[in-house]
Amino acid sequence: MDMSDARWRTATRSSNNGGACVEVADNLPGRVLVRDSKHRDGGTLTFAPAAWASFVDAVRVAGR
């Protein structure tokens, strides 16, 4: 899978002290990519945009 055009951003809840951080690239058509910011070459998860949106919504609800 070609990820050369992925625009990665760090999750807003990630800390700056090297803790548990994820990066997300949601600019590619038909997929959302997720990886560990500390191990960028360690693998990438791929989600359908609707599945990613459902996950994010569920996390928001759980965090209230």
Backbone atoms as SQL, in Angstrom:
CREATE TABLE atoms (id INTEGER PRIMARY KEY, chain TEXT, resi INTEGER, resn TEXT, atom TEXT, x REAL, y REAL, z REAL);
INSERT INTO atoms VALUES
  (1, 'A', 1, 'MET', 'N', 0.840, -1.169, 0.000),
  (2, 'A', 1, 'MET', 'CA', 0.000, 0.000, 0.000),
  (3, 'A', 1, 'MET', 'C', 0.892, 1.241, 0.000),
  (4, 'A', 2, 'ASP', 'N', 0.602, 2.151, -0.873),
  (5, 'A', 2, 'ASP', 'CA', 1.362, 3.391, -0.980),
  (6, 'A', 2, 'ASP', 'C', 0.873, 4.384, 0.071),
  (7, 'A', 3, 'MET', 'N', 1.751, 4.749, 0.984),
  (8, 'A', 3, 'MET', 'CA', 1.402, 5.715, 2.032),
  (9, 'A', 3, 'MET', 'C', 2.201, 7.002, 1.881),
  (10, 'A', 4, 'SER', 'N', 2.824, 7.191, 0.724),
  (11, 'A', 4, 'SER', 'CA', 3.705, 8.346, 0.542),
  (12, 'A', 4, 'SER', 'C', 2.966, 9.681, 0.619),
  (13, 'A', 5, 'ASP', 'N', 1.669, 9.702, 0.335),
  (14, 'A', 5, 'ASP', 'CA', 0.901, 10.950, 0.412),
  (15, 'A', 5, 'ASP', 'C', 0.203, 11.142, 1.751),
  (16, 'A', 6, 'ALA', 'N', 0.411, 10.226, 2.686),
  (17, 'A', 6, 'ALA', 'CA', -0.246, 10.331, 3.992),
  (18, 'A', 6, 'ALA', 'C', 0.260, 11.566, 4.735),
  (19, 'A', 7, 'ARG', 'N', -0.677, 12.329, 5.267),
  (20, 'A', 7, 'ARG', 'CA', -0.351, 13.495, 6.107),
  (21, 'A', 7, 'ARG', 'C', -0.666, 13.094, 7.546),
  (22, 'A', 8, 'TRP', 'N', 0.374, 12.769, 8.293),
  (23, 'A', 8, 'TRP', 'CA', 0.227, 12.271, 9.652),
  (24, 'A', 8, 'TRP', 'C', 0.053, 13.422, 10.630),
  (25, 'A', 9, 'ARG', 'N', -0.799, 13.203, 11.617),
  (26, 'A', 9, 'ARG', 'CA', -0.962, 14.166, 12.714),
  (27, 'A', 9, 'ARG', 'C', -1.028, 13.373, 14.008),
  (28, 'A', 10, 'THR', 'N', -0.517, 13.963, 15.052),
  (29, 'A', 10, 'THR', 'CA', -0.519, 13.312, 16.359),
  (30, 'A', 10, 'THR', 'C', -1.872, 13.519, 17.012),
  (31, 'A', 11, 'ALA', 'N', -2.358, 12.504, 17.678),
  (32, 'A', 11, 'ALA', 'CA', -3.649, 12.584, 18.359),
  (33, 'A', 11, 'ALA', 'C', -3.644, 13.740, 19.356),
  (34, 'A', 12, 'THR', 'N', -4.760, 14.428, 19.467),
  (35, 'A', 12, 'THR', 'CA', -4.846, 15.603, 20.331),
  (36, 'A', 12, 'THR', 'C', -4.672, 15.267, 21.802),
  (37, 'A', 13, 'ARG', 'N', -4.966, 14.041, 22.198),
  (38, 'A', 13, 'ARG', 'CA', -4.827, 13.638, 23.597),
  (39, 'A', 13, 'ARG', 'C', -3.455, 13.065, 23.924),
  (40, 'A', 14, 'SER', 'N', -2.564, 13.029, 22.961),
  (41, 'A', 14, 'SER', 'CA', -1.227, 12.505, 23.191),
  (42, 'A', 14, 'SER', 'C', -0.418, 13.512, 23.990),
  (43, 'A', 15, 'SER', 'N', 0.460, 13.001, 24.826),
  (44, 'A', 15, 'SER', 'CA', 1.320, 13.886, 25.605),
  (45, 'A', 15, 'SER', 'C', 2.620, 14.132, 24.851),
  (46, 'A', 16, 'ASN', 'N', 3.349, 15.123, 25.282),
  (47, 'A', 16, 'ASN', 'CA', 4.622, 15.451, 24.642),
  (48, 'A', 16, 'ASN', 'C', 5.808, 14.812, 25.347),
  (49, 'A', 17, 'ASN', 'N', 5.558, 13.944, 26.323),
  (50, 'A', 17, 'ASN', 'CA', 6.660, 13.383, 27.094),
  (51, 'A', 17, 'ASN', 'C', 7.012, 11.959, 26.675),
  (52, 'A', 18, 'GLY', 'N', 6.667, 11.554, 25.460),
  (53, 'A', 18, 'GLY', 'CA', 7.024, 10.234, 24.972),
  (54, 'A', 18, 'GLY', 'C', 6.088, 9.138, 25.435),
  (55, 'A', 19, 'GLY', 'N', 4.930, 9.500, 25.923),
  (56, 'A', 19, 'GLY', 'CA', 3.966, 8.518, 26.402),
  (57, 'A', 19, 'GLY', 'C', 3.251, 7.819, 25.265),
  (58, 'A', 20, 'ALA', 'N', 2.091, 7.288, 25.570),
  (59, 'A', 20, 'ALA', 'CA', 1.298, 6.548, 24.585),
  (60, 'A', 20, 'ALA', 'C', 0.749, 7.510, 23.542),
  (61, 'A', 21, 'CYS', 'N', 1.329, 7.501, 22.363),
  (62, 'A', 21, 'CYS', 'CA', 0.923, 8.424, 21.311),
  (63, 'A', 21, 'CYS', 'C', 0.585, 7.663, 20.037),
  (64, 'A', 22, 'VAL', 'N', -0.428, 8.136, 19.361),
  (65, 'A', 22, 'VAL', 'CA', -0.747, 7.587, 18.052),
  (66, 'A', 22, 'VAL', 'C', -0.771, 8.730, 17.047),
  (67, 'A', 23, 'GLU', 'N', -0.525, 8.368, 15.810),
  (68, 'A', 23, 'GLU', 'CA', -0.626, 9.312, 14.708),
  (69, 'A', 23, 'GLU', 'C', -1.685, 8.787, 13.751),
  (70, 'A', 24, 'VAL', 'N', -2.408, 9.721, 13.158),
  (71, 'A', 24, 'VAL', 'CA', -3.502, 9.371, 12.251),
  (72, 'A', 24, 'VAL', 'C', -3.298, 10.112, 10.939),
  (73, 'A', 25, 'ALA', 'N', -3.547, 9.421, 9.842),
  (74, 'A', 25, 'ALA', 'CA', -3.578, 10.043, 8.516),
  (75, 'A', 25, 'ALA', 'C', -4.954, 9.755, 7.938),
  (76, 'A', 26, 'ASP', 'N', -5.750, 10.804, 7.807),
  (77, 'A', 26, 'ASP', 'CA', -7.117, 10.621, 7.294),
  (78, 'A', 26, 'ASP', 'C', -7.361, 11.383, 5.999),
  (79, 'A', 27, 'ASN', 'N', -6.282, 11.652, 5.284),
  (80, 'A', 27, 'ASN', 'CA', -6.397, 12.407, 4.041),
  (81, 'A', 27, 'ASN', 'C', -6.422, 11.523, 2.786),
  (82, 'A', 28, 'LEU', 'N', -6.300, 10.222, 2.950),
  (83, 'A', 28, 'LEU', 'CA', -6.274, 9.321, 1.793),
  (84, 'A', 28, 'LEU', 'C', -7.674, 8.809, 1.486),
  (85, 'A', 29, 'PRO', 'N', -8.040, 8.708, 0.229),
  (86, 'A', 29, 'PRO', 'CA', -9.396, 8.275, -0.130),
  (87, 'A', 29, 'PRO', 'C', -9.688, 6.848, 0.341),
  (88, 'A', 30, 'GLY', 'N', -10.794, 6.689, 1.049),
  (89, 'A', 30, 'GLY', 'CA', -11.278, 5.374, 1.415),
  (90, 'A', 30, 'GLY', 'C', -10.556, 4.663, 2.533),
  (91, 'A', 31, 'ARG', 'N', -9.659, 5.349, 3.243),
  (92, 'A', 31, 'ARG', 'CA', -8.956, 4.694, 4.345),
  (93, 'A', 31, 'ARG', 'C', -8.411, 5.704, 5.342),
  (94, 'A', 32, 'VAL', 'N', -8.289, 5.250, 6.570),
  (95, 'A', 32, 'VAL', 'CA', -7.674, 6.022, 7.642),
  (96, 'A', 32, 'VAL', 'C', -6.540, 5.165, 8.182),
  (97, 'A', 33, 'LEU', 'N', -5.361, 5.749, 8.282),
  (98, 'A', 33, 'LEU', 'CA', -4.189, 5.020, 8.758),
  (99, 'A', 33, 'LEU', 'C', -3.866, 5.451, 10.181),
  (100, 'A', 34, 'VAL', 'N', -3.423, 4.483, 11.001),
  (101, 'A', 34, 'VAL', 'CA', -3.078, 4.748, 12.399),
  (102, 'A', 34, 'VAL', 'C', -1.768, 4.023, 12.700),
  (103, 'A', 35, 'ARG', 'N', -0.860, 4.716, 13.394),
  (104, 'A', 35, 'ARG', 'CA', 0.410, 4.100, 13.767),
  (105, 'A', 35, 'ARG', 'C', 0.876, 4.638, 15.114),
  (106, 'A', 36, 'ASP', 'N', 1.820, 3.942, 15.701),
  (107, 'A', 36, 'ASP', 'CA', 2.441, 4.348, 16.963),
  (108, 'A', 36, 'ASP', 'C', 3.506, 5.394, 16.649),
  (109, 'A', 37, 'SER', 'N', 3.421, 6.549, 17.280),
  (110, 'A', 37, 'SER', 'CA', 4.366, 7.623, 16.965),
  (111, 'A', 37, 'SER', 'C', 5.793, 7.300, 17.402),
  (112, 'A', 38, 'LYS', 'N', 5.947, 6.396, 18.354),
  (113, 'A', 38, 'LYS', 'CA', 7.282, 6.024, 18.816),
  (114, 'A', 38, 'LYS', 'C', 7.910, 4.942, 17.957),
  (115, 'A', 39, 'HIS', 'N', 7.095, 4.202, 17.214),
  (116, 'A', 39, 'HIS', 'CA', 7.573, 3.097, 16.380),
  (117, 'A', 39, 'HIS', 'C', 6.929, 3.202, 14.995),
  (118, 'A', 40, 'ARG', 'N', 7.241, 4.250, 14.297),
  (119, 'A', 40, 'ARG', 'CA', 6.590, 4.543, 13.009),
  (120, 'A', 40, 'ARG', 'C', 6.774, 3.448, 11.971),
  (121, 'A', 41, 'ASP', 'N', 7.845, 2.691, 12.063),
  (122, 'A', 41, 'ASP', 'CA', 8.078, 1.601, 11.117),
  (123, 'A', 41, 'ASP', 'C', 7.546, 0.264, 11.639),
  (124, 'A', 42, 'GLY', 'N', 6.876, 0.292, 12.789),
  (125, 'A', 42, 'GLY', 'CA', 6.413, -0.931, 13.419),
  (126, 'A', 42, 'GLY', 'C', 5.106, -1.477, 12.884),
  (127, 'A', 43, 'GLY', 'N', 4.515, -0.812, 11.930),
  (128, 'A', 43, 'GLY', 'CA', 3.261, -1.280, 11.359),
  (129, 'A', 43, 'GLY', 'C', 2.208, -0.182, 11.373),
  (130, 'A', 44, 'THR', 'N', 1.255, -0.333, 10.509),
  (131, 'A', 44, 'THR', 'CA', 0.179, 0.651, 10.364),
  (132, 'A', 44, 'THR', 'C', -1.148, -0.082, 10.301),
  (133, 'A', 45, 'LEU', 'N', -2.100, 0.398, 11.065),
  (134, 'A', 45, 'LEU', 'CA', -3.455, -0.133, 11.000),
  (135, 'A', 45, 'LEU', 'C', -4.232, 0.663, 9.961),
  (136, 'A', 46, 'THR', 'N', -5.095, -0.011, 9.228),
  (137, 'A', 46, 'THR', 'CA', -5.910, 0.634, 8.203),
  (138, 'A', 46, 'THR', 'C', -7.377, 0.412, 8.529),
  (139, 'A', 47, 'PHE', 'N', -8.140, 1.488, 8.522),
  (140, 'A', 47, 'PHE', 'CA', -9.573, 1.438, 8.811),
  (141, 'A', 47, 'PHE', 'C', -10.364, 2.063, 7.676),
  (142, 'A', 48, 'ALA', 'N', -11.570, 1.575, 7.473),
  (143, 'A', 48, 'ALA', 'CA', -12.518, 2.270, 6.596),
  (144, 'A', 48, 'ALA', 'C', -12.914, 3.549, 7.327),
  (145, 'A', 49, 'PRO', 'N', -13.141, 4.645, 6.611),
  (146, 'A', 49, 'PRO', 'CA', -13.493, 5.898, 7.276),
  (147, 'A', 49, 'PRO', 'C', -14.702, 5.781, 8.210),
  (148, 'A', 50, 'ALA', 'N', -15.725, 5.034, 7.826),
  (149, 'A', 50, 'ALA', 'CA', -16.907, 4.894, 8.685),
  (150, 'A', 50, 'ALA', 'C', -16.556, 4.147, 9.975),
  (151, 'A', 51, 'ALA', 'N', -15.719, 3.125, 9.876),
  (152, 'A', 51, 'ALA', 'CA', -15.305, 2.380, 11.068),
  (153, 'A', 51, 'ALA', 'C', -14.483, 3.265, 11.997),
  (154, 'A', 52, 'TRP', 'N', -13.597, 4.076, 11.437),
  (155, 'A', 52, 'TRP', 'CA', -12.790, 4.989, 12.252),
  (156, 'A', 52, 'TRP', 'C', -13.680, 6.020, 12.939),
  (157, 'A', 53, 'ALA', 'N', -14.634, 6.566, 12.215),
  (158, 'A', 53, 'ALA', 'CA', -15.552, 7.552, 12.802),
  (159, 'A', 53, 'ALA', 'C', -16.343, 6.943, 13.953),
  (160, 'A', 54, 'SER', 'N', -16.792, 5.706, 13.800),
  (161, 'A', 54, 'SER', 'CA', -17.521, 5.019, 14.870),
  (162, 'A', 54, 'SER', 'C', -16.627, 4.827, 16.088),
  (163, 'A', 55, 'PHE', 'N', -15.381, 4.443, 15.877),
  (164, 'A', 55, 'PHE', 'CA', -14.434, 4.266, 16.975),
  (165, 'A', 55, 'PHE', 'C', -14.217, 5.581, 17.723),
  (166, 'A', 56, 'VAL', 'N', -13.966, 6.652, 16.982),
  (167, 'A', 56, 'VAL', 'CA', -13.720, 7.958, 17.603),
  (168, 'A', 56, 'VAL', 'C', -14.947, 8.406, 18.392),
  (169, 'A', 57, 'ASP', 'N', -16.131, 8.233, 17.845),
  (170, 'A', 57, 'ASP', 'CA', -17.361, 8.595, 18.551),
  (171, 'A', 57, 'ASP', 'C', -17.504, 7.802, 19.845),
  (172, 'A', 58, 'ALA', 'N', -17.218, 6.497, 19.796),
  (173, 'A', 58, 'ALA', 'CA', -17.331, 5.648, 20.984),
  (174, 'A', 58, 'ALA', 'C', -16.331, 6.084, 22.060),
  (175, 'A', 59, 'VAL', 'N', -15.127, 6.455, 21.655),
  (176, 'A', 59, 'VAL', 'CA', -14.117, 6.916, 22.620),
  (177, 'A', 59, 'VAL', 'C', -14.557, 8.229, 23.251),
  (178, 'A', 60, 'ARG', 'N', -15.119, 9.110, 22.472),
  (179, 'A', 60, 'ARG', 'CA', -15.608, 10.385, 23.021),
  (180, 'A', 60, 'ARG', 'C', -16.689, 10.163, 24.055),
  (181, 'A', 61, 'VAL', 'N', -17.628, 9.282, 23.758),
  (182, 'A', 61, 'VAL', 'CA', -18.724, 8.996, 24.686),
  (183, 'A', 61, 'VAL', 'C', -18.174, 8.364, 25.963),
  (184, 'A', 62, 'ALA', 'N', -17.243, 7.437, 25.829),
  (185, 'A', 62, 'ALA', 'CA', -16.669, 6.762, 26.994),
  (186, 'A', 62, 'ALA', 'C', -15.871, 7.727, 27.874),
  (187, 'A', 63, 'GLY', 'N', -15.305, 8.766, 27.265),
  (188, 'A', 63, 'GLY', 'CA', -14.481, 9.711, 27.999),
  (189, 'A', 63, 'GLY', 'C', -15.252, 10.793, 28.726),
  (190, 'A', 64, 'ARG', 'N', -16.546, 10.804, 28.581),
  (191, 'A', 64, 'ARG', 'CA', -17.336, 11.863, 29.255),
  (192, 'A', 64, 'ARG', 'C', -17.578, 11.553, 30.683);
